[in-house]
Amino acid sequence: MVYTDTRDKSAQVSFKQAVVDGMSAKTGGLYVPVEFPRLDGAFISRSPEPSFREVAYEMAKPYVEGEISDSDLQSIIQDAYPFTAQVVPIDKITYVLELFHGPTCAFKDFGARFMARVMAYFNRGENDNLHILVATSGDTGSAVGSAFHNVPGIDVTILYPDGKISPLQEKQLSTFDGNVRALKVNGTFDDCQRLVKTAFTDADLRKRFRLSSANSINISRLLPQSFYYMYSSLVVRNRIPHDSKIENPAIIVTVPSGNFGNLTSGLIAREMGAPIAGFVAATNANHTVPDWISTGRYEARASVETLSNAMDVGAPSNYERIAYMYSLDQVRSLFASYWTDDEGTKKGIEKCHEKTGYIIDPHGAVAWSAWDEIRNGGMDRLMAGNAETDTSKPGLSANIPGWAETIAEKRAVGIILETAHPAKFGATVTDVIGREPSMPDRLERVLSLPDRAIPMEKDYESFKEWLTGNL
Ligand SMILES: *Cc1c(COP(=O)(O)O)cnc(C)c1O
């Protein structure tokens, strides 16, 4: 597969280069495959549907062709995914896609574990270790640390702001041993990010060490997220005749979004033939993308803090890929978009629990609220011309997607992405439903591990001195 650059269509790079570089140093653009090959029709229509790992293999194959052999790709996928995504029906026409069954209990495990193994693969035969530096305000650091833990030839240094992440998140970051180290920086997340960026541009340091990032814009984190969209849409399609008996159903997938990487992966799965009619882009008070879809103007902003903090992104990095792949009209036809505030998020947790018994985390609750609004008259109001045009108010954006009438005609079913385990946000959930979500073993275990974080000052000289002495 050839990859090109969102800011320079004449650019052509290999998968390896796209992975190793992360983004184009020349233009600052992001890498995208030049095509999204459709999977074989017989594979897609199989019943029972293929397993998650079979889907992963078939989908990954064209993107690594000629650079990773079939048998090596098989091993990468086996090793990356000892867990799968799980489809859980919560009412007649709603399925939750649980993406928290990986080691850190959030969907980022799917992307990070594939990326780690691909990077290790491309690093074989090098004499020196590859050093990954990552600044984190929470979830990314633990997914990346866990994904690279014990991966040979690579080590990871995680920087996080001391005292500014939740105690559980801190445990998840700071208790690794071996090749993954955590530095608790006496400063803010921005200080952490500045230290990492300065290191990457430090010519002296780069001469001595091979440095890399594990950024969420890396194409090797994005492609594997498309696997579970394909897989879940096949599972749901095969279940519908037994569950709701809707004929010729439209599958609508609602995605709680921050950087819009997850939604971009859904678009890729659809291009490759997943039976998905459309999407709902659901955000919290960081509603840059819903505003873009409503007004046609994209305006990045500073992020604001919310209860669904992994979605607190004011300048979503994957906007650039979406705008490269589709015109604004196509976007308006492919997805509805919606935002809600913290009150709405809490109400989502409460109503979902009340109506279905399902305990959903604050990120999933944003998606559930969007879907609940759409199927309970929100889409009908839009189609009747009664859209809310003030984008500063929560709710649906004013566009009418191409699949709107499937809602009116009651032949749509919804898949809601549950991106984190509710126990990761136990305080919020307990506060709303009056009951503590159960704690998975792998989270519980981490709580009793010894803390290994190394204190670090926020000036670059201290950081560099540590790196030089410890890499
Ligand atoms: C990162 C994250 C998101 C947002 O995903 P994007 O790909 O950035 O849109 C949503 N929920 C959780 C729990 C996350 O960790």
The ligand as a Gaussian input file, in Angstrom:
#p B3LYP/6-31G(d) Opt

LIG

0 1
 C       -9.369000       8.708000      23.798000
 C      -10.742000       8.421000      24.253000
 C      -11.888000       8.880000      23.545000
 C      -11.781000       9.747000      22.312000
 O      -11.318000       9.045000      21.174000
 P      -10.832000       9.866000      19.892000
 O      -10.263000       8.837000      18.972000
 O       -9.789000      10.822000      20.398000
 O      -12.009000      10.556000      19.324000
 C      -13.148000       8.519000      24.009000
 N      -13.295000       7.788000      25.133000
 C      -12.238000       7.337000      25.847000
 C      -12.479000       6.557000      27.077000
 C      -10.922000       7.624000      25.429000
 O       -9.883000       7.177000      26.151000

